[in-house]
Every structure is written in structure tokens, then in C-alpha cells.
Amino acid sequence: MSVTVSIIIGSESDLELANKCADTLSSLSITNSIQVLSAHRTPGLLEDHVRECEEGGTKVFIAMAGLAAHLAGAVASKTVLPVIGVPGDGGPLSGMDALLSTVQMPKGVPVATVAIGSAGAINAAYLAAQILGIESEEIRNDLIKVREEGVQAIKNSNQKLSQS
């Protein structure tokens, strides 16, 4: 199956974050898949997956991992396609270690890094959609609708507050 966005997680413990990302992508009609692959435990399988995705037409990778979080960097080292890193929020440092290891990439091997945890997982989906929207008016229009819905939600909240 050809997917537009490949979501890669370091372990099953990251599945909740991946599902939030996948649900957001699916709400924008963007095909996606989730694979559990470790930068440290299955580097060969990770490399094979990246290559197969590229050959199959994948346009963006989203990598989610906690703790040392080398996953996004490992993916970025194998492709020139956009890679978005989502630091997991677990572990003894509540994701700060994952954030630093995701965002601190050497020049020439970028990883776009979003917030730690759930907000980051959802924003990774929106960032992927923005990247894809460069060439898709349909995706751009869907993103505009999402933004308009956010504006309307704030207006409705303010209306309720002023009526109280």
C-alpha cells in the first residue's frame, strides 16, 4: 500500500501519540501508516522501510520516540525527504531528553522538531499537511477550514463568556 506519510515509532509505548497523529492526517484525507522500528535495535529494518517508502511514493516521514530519541535523526540520515520529529513525553525527564536529542541535529541533516507529547504529535500531522499543501490545493483548503474552525471556536467561547 502506498502512503503519503510514514509515521515511525520507536516502540509500542509511543502508539498513543502515533494514533493522534494518524487520526489528524486521516481527517485531512492524507494516507498514512504506522510502523514500530528502532534506530538502535532494528537499524537494518529501519533503513529498508525508509527505502521502500521512498520507492512507494511517501512524501514525509514523522518519527516519534522518547528517551534518547535518535529515531528521527536516523531516519533523516537515510533520506532527503522531510522528516518531522516528535519527542515522546515519557521517561525520567518527561521528554526533555527526547526533545534535545531530536532538535540537535548536525548541519545538513535537518529534522523539523515539534512539541513534546500529544500537542507535538498533532502538530506534526499539521506540519506534514502544510508541506504537502505546497503542491495540493485540496490539502491547503482543508487546512484553511481547520484554522477557520479554530477561530469560530474562540468566537463562540467569547460569546458564551459575555452572556454570563
N, C-alpha and C positions, 0 to 999 in steps of 0.2 A: 504494500500500500504506500502510495506517495503522500508525504505530509509536507506542509509548508513550514511548520515549526516543530523542531525536535526538542522536547523537554527531557533533560537528563538529570537524574538524581543519584546521589552517592550511595544512598541506602534506602530501604523501605521506610525508615523513620522520617524521611523527607516527603513521603507520599501525600500527606495532607496539604503541604504547600504546593506540590505539583498539581494536585487536583484543583486548587483555587486558580492557578494559572491556566490550566487546561479549560476549566469552565468559562473563564473570561475570554479566552481565544475562541472557544466554540460559540459563545454568544455573539461574536463578531463574524461567524461563519468561516473561521480560519482553521484549516485542518491541522491536527497536531497529534503527537504521540508521546508517551512517557516510557522511558527505559531506565532501569537501575543499572548503572555502570560505575565502577570505582576507578578513580585516577590511579590509586595505589594498588588495589587488589586485582583489577582486571584491565590493565593498560592496553593490552592487545585487543581485547573486545571493544574497548572504547575507540581505539583507532579504526577498527573495522566498521563500527557503527557510523562514525563521522564520515568515512569514505563512502559507505553505502548511502547515507543521507544525501551527500553531495551529488552522487550519481543519480539519485532518485528525484532530485529537484527541490530538496529542502532549501529554504532561503535564510532561516535564522535558527540559531541554537540558543536555548536557555538552559543554564546549568545551575543546579541548586545543591548546596552541600553545607554542612556545618563543620565545626571544629577547624581543622587545618584548611578546609575548603579549597583544595588545589584543583578541584574538578573543572571550574570554568577556565582556568589557565591552561589546563591540559587539553581541553577542547580547542581553545584559541591557538594553541601551538600546532594543531593539526589542520587548521582551515583558515582561509581568509574571509570567510563569510562572517557576518556579525554574530558575536557571542555576548549574551547578557548573563551576568552572574547574579544569583540571589543568595545572599548569606543566610544560612539557617540560624534559627534563634535558640538552639539548644546548647547543651554543654555548660561547663562551669563558668564560662564568661558570657553567657547569654547571647552569643552571636558576635561579640566584638572581635574575637579571633578570626571568625569566618569573614567578617567584613574586611578586616585588614588584609587577609591573605587573598581576598577576591579583588580588591581595589588596587593593590600594589603590584601592578604588572610592569615588566620591563618595557622600555620604548620599543615600538614596532610590533608588539603582541598585545593589542588592547582588549580589554573586557569592559563593557559597559556595566557598571555595578549599580544596583538599586538598593532600596532599604532592606534592613534585616527583617526576616519573617514574612507574615501574611501580606502586609502592605507592599513589600517588595515583590512577592510572587504575583500579585495582581498588576502592579505597575510594570513588571517585566512583560506581561502579556500586552499591555497597552503600548509599551515601547516597541515591541515586536510589530504590533499593528501599525504604529507610526512609520516604522521602517518600510513595511510592506505597502503602506499607503502612498509612498512616493510614486509607485507605478500602478496603483489601483484606486480609481475614483470611488468605487463602491466602498472600499475599506475606509477611505477618508470621510465619506459621507456618514458611515456608521460611527466613526469617532466623533464627528461633529454632533450627532444625535446624543451620544453619551454625555458630551460636555453640556449640551443644552438641557438634558435631564438633570444634571447636577445643578445648574443654575436654577431651574424650576424648583428643585427640592429646597434650595436655600430660600427662595422667594416664599414658598409655602410655609416654611418654618417661621420666617419673619412675620408672615401674615397671622399665623396662629399666636405668636407671642404678642402682637399688637392688639389682638382681640381679647387677651387675658386680662 
